[in-house]
Amino acid sequence: MARLLEELAPDRLEVSDRTTLRWTGKWARRARVPAVMVSHETADGVLRTWGLPEGAARRTADALNVRTAHTYARVVCTTEFAEREFVRIGARNVVRAPLGVDLVERRPALYDTGLRARYAREDETLLVTCTRLSVEKRPSTALEALESLVRRGRRAVLVVAGDGPLRPRLEQRARERRLPVTFLGHVSDRGLLGALQASADVCLAPGPAETFGLAALEAMACGTPVVVSASSALPEVIGPAGAVAADRGDAFADAVDMLLERSEAERREAARARAECFGWDTAVRAFLAAHDAEVFVRGPVPGGVA
């Protein structure tokens, strides 16, 4: 990778991996290349999901973030939530820029009655979660939500798009509890994934350490409302177009029930309208500005995220 960077001789460097590619910041300083680190997932949030006590997680995260802020010319945070851990350490080179969604590729017209019928009957609620099946994403919350809904008498099914180390354990849990869950593994076909998101009644985004949540934004662009973790940045992103829940299955189930009390047209129109605040043009302008921004100058962000 270092040789490749030397060959490319970049004018700017943007890094989104806060672990294995941290060294690129030092490379950029030596090469006199302005470098930006994009903060995906909060460090202390991820450490807590791995089981570290809150105090230890915060101290470790602060130490990592001090080095990150010192090494890179700027740190880009996509939400106020993501920015907090850098504000806490007094970092003065933080700028804000939202991520974006392709509003043409992701659209309500992707709704596919045949695809929906493959996974859910007409009288069933189709839930979808698109996530890596790893501990920091808390995919088990989606299964717990389904179990709670079924126990209440709601006819609901869950489709899980994504793979990861927790998949065998989650599949075993679904079998043991006889939950109507379909595990698709990694879905590489973006058209299929979009159709699945558009055809769902509700999408679930249970990750508590998310600093933005692109999968949730993509679902909303497809016209599907999302239930998100109250511990994440996603309440900033979804605004009034979805529902926020504590990190428990029953709380997510309550939020699903609440969303389904609205008419289908109302909830789908609200989801799409909110997603339209996050088009690619907005994201591109903000990120280009972040690369050349003066310290404390933030890129344009949609209402509710500034």
C-alpha positions as CSV (number, residue, x, y, z in Angstrom):
1,M,0.0,0.0,0.0
2,A,2.8,2.4,0.8
3,R,4.4,1.7,-2.6
4,L,1.1,2.3,-4.3
5,L,0.7,5.6,-2.5
6,E,4.1,6.6,-3.7
7,E,3.3,5.7,-7.3
8,L,-0.1,7.5,-7.2
9,A,1.4,10.7,-5.7
10,P,-2.0,11.9,-4.5
11,D,-2.9,15.6,-4.2
12,R,-5.2,14.7,-1.3
13,L,-5.7,11.6,0.9
14,E,-9.0,10.6,2.4
15,V,-9.0,7.7,4.8
16,S,-12.1,5.9,6.2
17,D,-10.4,3.1,8.1
18,R,-9.6,4.1,11.7
19,T,-7.7,0.9,12.5
20,T,-5.6,-0.8,9.8
21,L,-4.9,2.4,7.8
22,R,-4.1,4.7,10.6
23,W,-0.5,4.7,9.5
24,T,-1.4,6.6,6.3
25,G,-1.7,9.8,8.3
26,K,2.0,9.7,9.1
27,W,2.8,8.8,5.5
28,A,0.8,11.8,4.3
29,R,2.6,14.1,6.7
30,R,6.0,12.9,5.5
31,A,4.9,13.3,1.9
32,R,3.3,16.7,2.6
33,V,0.0,15.5,1.3
34,P,-3.1,17.0,3.1
35,A,-4.9,14.1,4.6
36,V,-8.4,13.7,6.0
37,M,-9.7,11.0,8.3
38,V,-13.5,10.2,8.0
39,S,-14.8,9.1,11.4
40,H,-17.1,6.1,10.9
41,E,-18.5,4.6,14.1
42,T,-17.5,6.1,17.5
43,A,-14.4,4.5,19.0
44,D,-15.8,4.4,22.5
45,G,-19.1,3.0,21.2
46,V,-17.4,0.2,19.4
47,L,-15.3,-0.6,22.4
48,R,-18.4,-0.8,24.6
49,T,-20.1,-3.2,22.3
50,W,-17.0,-5.4,22.6
51,G,-17.6,-5.5,26.3
52,L,-15.2,-2.8,27.6
53,P,-16.5,-0.9,30.7
54,E,-17.6,2.6,29.9
55,G,-14.8,4.3,31.7
56,A,-12.1,2.2,30.1
57,A,-13.8,2.5,26.7
58,R,-13.8,6.3,26.9
59,R,-10.1,6.5,28.1
60,T,-9.0,4.2,25.3
61,A,-11.1,6.0,22.7
62,D,-9.8,9.4,23.8
63,A,-6.2,8.2,23.5
64,L,-6.8,6.9,20.0
65,N,-8.7,10.0,18.9
66,V,-6.0,12.4,20.2
67,R,-3.5,10.6,17.9
68,T,-5.9,10.6,15.0
69,A,-6.6,14.4,15.4
70,H,-2.8,15.0,15.6
71,T,-1.9,12.8,12.7
72,Y,-4.4,14.0,10.1
73,A,-4.9,17.5,8.8
74,R,-8.6,17.3,9.4
75,V,-11.1,14.8,10.9
76,V,-14.5,14.7,9.1
77,C,-17.5,13.8,11.1
78,T,-20.8,13.1,9.4
79,T,-23.1,14.0,12.3
80,E,-23.0,15.9,15.6
81,F,-23.1,12.5,17.3
82,A,-19.8,11.5,15.6
83,E,-18.2,14.9,16.5
84,R,-18.8,14.6,20.2
85,E,-15.9,12.3,21.0
86,F,-13.5,14.7,19.2
87,V,-15.0,17.8,20.9
88,R,-14.4,16.0,24.2
89,I,-10.7,15.8,23.6
90,G,-10.5,19.4,22.4
91,A,-9.7,18.6,18.8
92,R,-9.6,21.8,16.8
93,N,-9.4,20.4,13.3
94,V,-12.9,18.8,13.0
95,V,-15.3,19.6,10.2
96,R,-18.8,18.3,9.5
97,A,-20.0,16.7,6.2
98,P,-23.0,14.4,5.8
99,L,-22.9,11.2,3.7
100,G,-25.3,10.8,0.8
101,V,-27.4,8.5,-1.1
102,D,-28.0,8.0,-4.9
103,L,-31.6,9.1,-5.1
104,V,-31.9,7.7,-8.6
105,E,-30.5,4.3,-7.8
106,R,-32.5,4.1,-4.6
107,R,-36.2,4.9,-5.2
108,P,-39.7,3.8,-4.2
109,A,-40.3,2.4,-7.7
110,L,-38.0,-0.5,-6.9
111,Y,-40.9,-2.0,-4.9
112,D,-41.3,-5.6,-6.2
113,T,-44.4,-7.5,-5.4
114,G,-42.9,-10.8,-6.6
115,L,-39.8,-10.3,-4.5
116,R,-41.9,-9.4,-1.5
117,A,-44.1,-12.5,-2.0
118,R,-41.0,-14.7,-1.9
119,Y,-40.4,-13.8,1.7
120,A,-43.7,-12.7,3.2
121,R,-47.4,-13.5,2.7
122,E,-49.8,-10.7,1.9
123,D,-51.0,-10.5,5.5
124,E,-47.5,-10.6,7.0
125,T,-45.2,-7.6,8.0
126,L,-41.9,-7.8,6.2
127,L,-39.0,-6.6,8.2
128,V,-35.5,-6.2,6.7
129,T,-32.2,-5.5,8.2
130,C,-29.1,-4.8,6.1
131,T,-26.0,-5.0,8.3
132,R,-22.7,-6.8,9.0
133,L,-23.4,-9.6,11.4
134,S,-20.8,-8.6,14.0
135,V,-21.0,-7.7,17.6
136,E,-20.8,-3.9,17.2
137,K,-23.8,-3.9,14.8
138,R,-26.0,-5.7,17.4
139,P,-28.0,-7.8,14.8
140,S,-29.5,-9.9,17.6
141,T,-31.7,-6.9,18.4
142,A,-33.5,-7.5,15.1
143,L,-34.2,-11.1,16.0
144,E,-35.4,-10.1,19.5
145,A,-37.7,-7.5,17.9
146,L,-39.2,-10.1,15.6
147,E,-39.7,-12.5,18.5
148,S,-41.5,-9.8,20.5
149,L,-43.8,-9.0,17.6
150,V,-44.6,-12.6,17.0
151,R,-45.3,-13.1,20.7
152,R,-47.8,-10.2,20.6
153,G,-49.6,-11.9,17.7
154,R,-48.3,-9.9,14.8
155,R,-47.7,-11.9,11.7
156,A,-44.2,-10.8,10.9
157,V,-41.1,-12.1,9.1
158,L,-37.5,-10.9,9.0
159,V,-35.0,-10.9,6.1
160,V,-31.3,-10.4,7.0
161,A,-29.1,-9.1,4.3
162,G,-25.5,-9.3,5.4
163,D,-22.8,-11.7,6.7
164,G,-20.3,-11.8,9.5
165,P,-18.9,-13.9,12.4
166,L,-22.2,-13.9,14.3
167,R,-24.2,-15.5,11.5
168,P,-24.0,-19.2,12.7
169,R,-25.1,-18.1,16.2
170,L,-28.0,-16.1,14.9
171,E,-29.1,-18.9,12.6
172,Q,-29.1,-21.3,15.5
173,R,-31.1,-18.9,17.6
174,A,-33.7,-18.5,14.9
175,R,-34.0,-22.3,14.5
176,E,-34.2,-22.9,18.3
177,R,-36.9,-20.3,18.7
178,R,-38.7,-21.1,15.5
179,L,-38.5,-17.6,14.3
180,P,-39.4,-16.8,10.6
181,V,-36.0,-15.4,9.6
182,T,-34.3,-15.7,6.2
183,F,-30.6,-15.1,6.1
184,L,-29.4,-14.0,2.6
185,G,-25.8,-13.5,3.4
186,H,-23.9,-10.8,1.6
187,V,-26.0,-9.3,-1.2
188,S,-23.7,-8.1,-3.9
189,D,-26.4,-7.2,-6.4
190,R,-27.2,-3.6,-5.5
191,G,-30.4,-3.7,-7.6
192,L,-31.7,-6.7,-5.6
193,L,-30.8,-5.1,-2.3
194,G,-32.6,-1.9,-3.3
195,A,-35.7,-3.9,-4.3
196,L,-35.6,-5.7,-1.0
197,Q,-35.4,-2.4,0.9
198,A,-38.2,-0.9,-1.1
199,S,-40.4,-3.9,-0.7
200,A,-40.1,-4.1,3.1
201,D,-42.7,-2.6,5.5
202,V,-40.0,-1.5,7.9
203,C,-36.2,-1.7,8.0
204,L,-34.3,-2.1,11.2
205,A,-31.0,-0.4,12.0
206,P,-30.0,-1.7,15.5
207,G,-26.3,-0.7,15.5
208,P,-25.7,1.5,18.6
209,A,-22.3,2.9,17.5
210,E,-23.3,4.1,14.0
211,T,-22.2,7.6,13.2
212,F,-24.5,8.0,10.1
213,G,-26.1,4.7,8.9
214,L,-26.0,4.5,5.1
215,A,-28.2,1.4,4.9
216,A,-30.9,3.2,6.8
217,L,-30.7,6.2,4.5
218,E,-30.8,3.9,1.5
219,A,-34.0,2.3,2.8
220,M,-35.6,5.7,3.3
221,A,-34.7,6.7,-0.2
222,C,-36.6,3.6,-1.3
223,G,-39.6,4.8,0.6
224,T,-39.3,2.5,3.6
225,P,-39.3,3.8,7.2
226,V,-36.6,2.7,9.6
227,V,-36.4,1.9,13.3
228,V,-33.0,3.0,14.6
229,S,-31.0,2.7,17.8
230,A,-31.4,5.6,20.2
231,S,-27.7,5.2,21.1
232,S,-26.5,6.0,17.6
233,A,-26.4,9.0,15.3
234,L,-29.3,7.8,13.3
235,P,-32.0,9.8,15.2
236,E,-30.3,12.9,13.7
237,V,-30.4,11.4,10.2
238,I,-34.0,10.0,10.1
239,G,-35.7,13.0,11.7
240,P,-39.4,12.5,12.0
241,A,-39.5,10.0,9.1
242,G,-38.8,6.9,11.2
243,A,-38.8,5.7,14.8
244,V,-36.2,5.7,17.6
245,A,-35.9,2.8,20.0
246,A,-33.8,1.8,23.0
247,D,-31.4,-1.1,22.4
248,R,-33.8,-3.8,23.3
249,G,-35.9,-6.1,21.1
250,D,-39.2,-5.1,22.8
251,A,-38.5,-1.4,22.3
252,F,-37.8,-2.0,18.6
253,A,-41.0,-4.0,18.4
254,D,-42.9,-1.1,20.0
255,A,-41.4,1.2,17.4
256,V,-42.4,-1.1,14.5
257,D,-46.0,-1.2,15.8
258,M,-46.0,2.6,16.1
259,L,-44.8,3.1,12.5
260,L,-47.4,0.6,11.2
261,E,-50.2,2.6,12.8
262,R,-49.5,5.3,10.1
263,S,-51.0,4.8,6.6
264,E,-48.6,3.1,4.2
265,A,-48.7,6.2,1.9
266,E,-47.9,8.6,4.8
267,R,-44.9,6.6,6.1
268,R,-43.4,6.0,2.7
269,E,-43.7,9.6,1.5
270,A,-42.1,10.8,4.8
271,A,-39.2,8.4,4.4
272,R,-38.5,9.4,0.8
273,A,-38.8,13.1,1.6
274,R,-36.3,12.9,4.4
275,A,-33.8,10.9,2.3
276,E,-34.0,13.7,-0.4
277,C,-32.2,16.0,2.1
278,F,-29.1,13.7,1.7
279,G,-28.6,13.6,-2.1
280,W,-25.1,13.0,-3.5
281,D,-24.8,16.6,-4.6
282,T,-25.1,17.8,-1.0
283,A,-22.5,15.2,0.2
284,V,-20.0,15.9,-2.5
285,R,-20.1,19.6,-1.9
286,A,-19.6,19.1,1.8
287,F,-16.7,16.7,1.4
288,L,-14.9,18.9,-1.1
289,A,-15.3,21.8,1.2
290,A,-14.0,19.7,4.1
291,H,-10.8,19.0,2.2
292,D,-10.1,22.7,1.7
293,A,-12.1,24.1,4.7
294,E,-10.7,26.5,7.2
295,V,-10.8,25.0,10.7
296,F,-14.3,25.4,12.2
297,V,-15.9,25.9,8.8
298,R,-18.4,23.1,8.1
299,G,-19.8,21.9,4.9
300,P,-23.5,22.4,4.2
301,V,-25.7,19.9,6.0
302,P,-29.4,19.2,5.9
303,G,-31.7,20.5,8.5
304,G,-31.7,18.5,11.7
305,V,-28.1,17.3,11.2
306,A,-26.2,20.6,11.7
